[in-house]
Amino acid sequence: MSNLAERCRELAASAMKDGIANAALEVLRQYGYAGMTIKRVADSAGISKGSVYNYFRNKEELIAYVFERIVEPAVQEGERIVTEPLPAKQKLEAMLRMMLEHFSQQRSLFDFLFHDAAVREVCMSSRRAKHDLAIGRFEMILQQGIQEGVFRPHQTRLAAEMLFGAVMFLIERQLELGERRPTEEMIRHLLEVFFQGIERQPVSEGASPL
């Protein structure tokens, strides 16, 4: 019975935190980060300031939670992909697709949050932790590919950082320029450059060029 009661309390607290996070987003849209106050968030959520402080010590902690809630589905999906019994190449493609599709689905929120320099700064430590996690997963996939014999031995950490960095640049570039690029085209080109490079391969004698 005590476990059930504890679970009910956890669900209630999670629902309250999500409601406060939704209210915080509305306040951010209306007033920006500089004009966001705990009182305005509480008023938007229909609760007291004290109730907000029961869950968040300050607005910085609240903003960090908003960011965490946005990226958590991608974190969970990344874990699923890494542990799936798939070949390394398929896992790499699945990871790239997941990241780009998640960005596309949540674009309006990412666009809103990261055009505010103060918000970006507040989310920096959380972003860094999530980046390290993603890089580690890319590295695991690359190491799996070496074990499978489909990738040659190389510095997997460095290669993982380069691949992750390329994906993040494509995402941030779209936000910066206000563009929407086709996901499948970006995946295809990323994998083509990553696997084959950009150097023209010499055609062996007697073989017809592709």
C-alpha positions as MATLAB code, in Angstrom:
seq = 'MSNLAERCRELAASAMKDGIANAALEVLRQYGYAGMTIKRVADSAGISKGSVYNYFRNKEELIAYVFERIVEPAVQEGERIVTEPLPAKQKLEAMLRMMLEHFSQQRSLFDFLFHDAAVREVCMSSRRAKHDLAIGRFEMILQQGIQEGVFRPHQTRLAAEMLFGAVMFLIERQLELGERRPTEEMIRHLLEVFFQGIERQPVSEGASPL';
ca = [
       0.000    0.000    0.000;
       2.839    2.388    0.854;
       4.406    1.794   -2.566;
       1.110    2.614   -4.262;
       0.735    5.815   -2.246;
       4.289    6.814   -3.079;
       3.663    6.172   -6.759;
       0.520    8.313   -6.647;
       2.491   11.151   -5.052;
       5.160   10.872   -7.749;
       2.551   11.026  -10.520;
       0.878   14.027   -8.908;
       4.213   15.830   -8.548;
       5.122   15.058  -12.174;
       1.774   16.373  -13.394;
       2.184   19.546  -11.314;
       5.714   20.141  -12.653;
       4.542   19.654  -16.228;
       1.675   22.091  -15.672;
       4.084   24.680  -14.279;
       6.434   24.102  -17.231;
       3.584   24.712  -19.685;
       2.715   27.932  -17.873;
       6.384   28.985  -17.971;
       6.434   28.577  -21.754;
       3.385   30.801  -22.091;
       4.993   33.464  -19.908;
       8.222   33.227  -21.908;
       6.337   33.722  -25.167;
       4.565   36.761  -23.801;
       7.272   38.484  -21.764;
      10.588   36.872  -22.733;
      13.108   35.573  -20.233;
      13.822   39.006  -18.729;
      10.127   39.515  -17.998;
       9.506   36.014  -16.718;
       8.816   35.944  -12.971;
       7.674   33.173  -10.671;
       4.549   35.223   -9.897;
       3.629   35.452  -13.570;
       4.198   31.717  -13.973;
       2.057   31.016  -10.906;
      -0.721   33.293  -12.180;
      -0.635   31.588  -15.583;
      -0.811   28.159  -13.939;
      -3.588   29.230  -11.571;
      -1.609   28.394   -8.437;
       0.237   30.306   -5.705;
       3.872   31.379   -5.872;
       4.565   29.074   -2.951;
       3.297   26.120   -4.954;
       5.784   26.876   -7.726;
       8.610   27.116   -5.180;
       7.636   23.694   -3.862;
       8.963   22.269   -7.143;
      11.466   24.826   -8.476;
      13.882   26.953   -6.471;
      14.057   29.724   -9.068;
      13.225   30.500  -12.691;
      16.598   29.197  -13.897;
      15.800   25.763  -12.511;
      12.356   25.956  -14.098;
      13.780   26.814  -17.526;
      16.250   23.937  -17.252;
      13.319   21.603  -16.535;
      11.445   22.917  -19.589;
      14.468   22.089  -21.741;
      14.872   18.649  -20.151;
      11.226   17.849  -20.841;
      11.602   18.780  -24.515;
      14.674   16.616  -25.120;
      13.760   13.644  -22.901;
      11.837   11.754  -25.652;
      14.935   11.919  -27.867;
      17.122   10.707  -25.006;
      14.866    7.696  -24.444;
      14.637    6.904  -28.145;
      18.427    7.111  -28.446;
      18.769    4.534  -25.668;
      16.320    2.248  -27.468;
      18.240    2.504  -30.742;
      21.613    1.738  -29.150;
      20.290   -1.379  -27.425;
      18.384   -2.699  -30.453;
      19.869   -5.860  -32.084;
      20.674   -4.027  -35.329;
      23.843   -3.691  -37.438;
      25.927   -0.613  -36.704;
      25.148    1.099  -40.006;
      21.415    0.816  -39.405;
      21.844    2.187  -35.899;
      23.779    5.204  -37.182;
      21.071    5.977  -39.715;
      18.368    5.523  -37.070;
      20.161    7.887  -34.667;
      20.531   10.585  -37.304;
      16.891   10.248  -38.331;
      15.701   10.375  -34.735;
      17.663   13.555  -33.962;
      16.591   15.393  -37.100;
      12.962   14.306  -36.845;
      12.777   15.270  -33.162;
      14.115   18.702  -34.048;
      11.557   19.015  -36.839;
       8.690   18.025  -34.539;
       9.777   20.407  -31.757;
      11.151   23.126  -34.016;
       8.886   25.923  -32.782;
      10.004   25.328  -29.187;
      13.705   25.080  -30.059;
      13.394   28.178  -32.224;
      11.743   30.083  -29.404;
      14.018   28.910  -26.601;
      17.373   29.325  -28.304;
      16.847   32.711  -29.895;
      17.058   34.121  -26.359;
      20.712   34.298  -25.286;
      19.782   34.242  -21.584;
      17.750   31.056  -22.033;
      20.595   29.409  -23.955;
      22.958   30.236  -21.113;
      20.620   28.780  -18.486;
      20.278   25.558  -20.496;
      23.998   25.263  -21.238;
      24.937   22.751  -18.537;
      21.960   20.559  -19.358;
      22.733   20.761  -23.079;
      26.361   19.809  -22.445;
      25.314   16.733  -20.465;
      22.910   15.658  -23.212;
      25.570   16.225  -25.867;
      28.060   14.056  -23.971;
      25.429   11.333  -23.684;
      24.680   11.417  -27.422;
      28.369   11.398  -28.349;
      28.871    8.379  -26.109;
      26.083    6.557  -27.922;
      27.535    7.355  -31.328;
      30.876    6.050  -30.081;
      29.279    2.784  -28.950;
      27.770    2.313  -32.407;
      31.101    3.004  -34.115;
      32.845    0.500  -31.842;
      30.161   -2.049  -32.701;
      30.846   -1.426  -36.390;
      34.549   -2.122  -35.867;
      33.707   -5.382  -34.113;
      31.404   -6.318  -36.996;
      34.200   -5.618  -39.455;
      32.238   -2.974  -41.414;
      34.273   -0.008  -40.071;
      38.040    0.156  -40.043;
      39.752    0.786  -36.675;
      39.821    4.514  -35.887;
      39.521    7.005  -33.030;
      35.879    6.345  -32.254;
      35.487    9.179  -29.752;
      36.783   11.773  -32.179;
      34.682   10.375  -35.028;
      31.597   10.373  -32.781;
      32.196   14.013  -31.856;
      32.577   14.947  -35.525;
      29.388   13.151  -36.558;
      27.359   14.564  -33.686;
      28.778   18.022  -34.335;
      27.740   17.834  -37.987;
      24.170   16.949  -37.031;
      23.948   19.720  -34.441;
      25.317   22.270  -36.891;
      22.659   21.308  -39.433;
      19.993   21.769  -36.772;
      21.310   25.094  -35.506;
      21.915   26.349  -39.032;
      18.278   25.812  -39.901;
      17.257   27.823  -36.827;
      19.720   30.570  -37.670;
      18.587   30.911  -41.292;
      14.931   30.052  -40.770;
      15.241   27.177  -43.227;
      13.558   23.785  -43.414;
      15.745   21.175  -45.075;
      14.502   17.707  -46.096;
      15.424   15.212  -43.378;
      16.075   12.270  -45.686;
      18.326   14.340  -47.928;
      20.432   15.456  -44.950;
      20.714   11.871  -43.656;
      21.716   10.527  -47.061;
      24.384   13.173  -47.591;
      25.775   12.895  -44.059;
      26.180    9.143  -44.308;
      27.593    9.356  -47.815;
      30.297   11.822  -46.773;
      30.962   10.005  -43.489;
      31.319    6.566  -45.058;
      32.812    7.423  -48.443;
      34.475   10.804  -47.983;
      34.630   13.468  -50.673;
      37.828   12.436  -52.425;
      37.263   11.068  -55.921;
      38.161    7.399  -56.005;
      40.377    6.309  -58.939;
      38.711    3.971  -61.422;
      40.626    0.731  -61.726;
      41.762   -0.335  -65.185;
      39.056   -2.174  -67.071;
      36.285   -1.032  -64.759;
      33.596    1.331  -65.964;
      33.030    4.478  -63.863;
      29.752    4.655  -61.915;
];
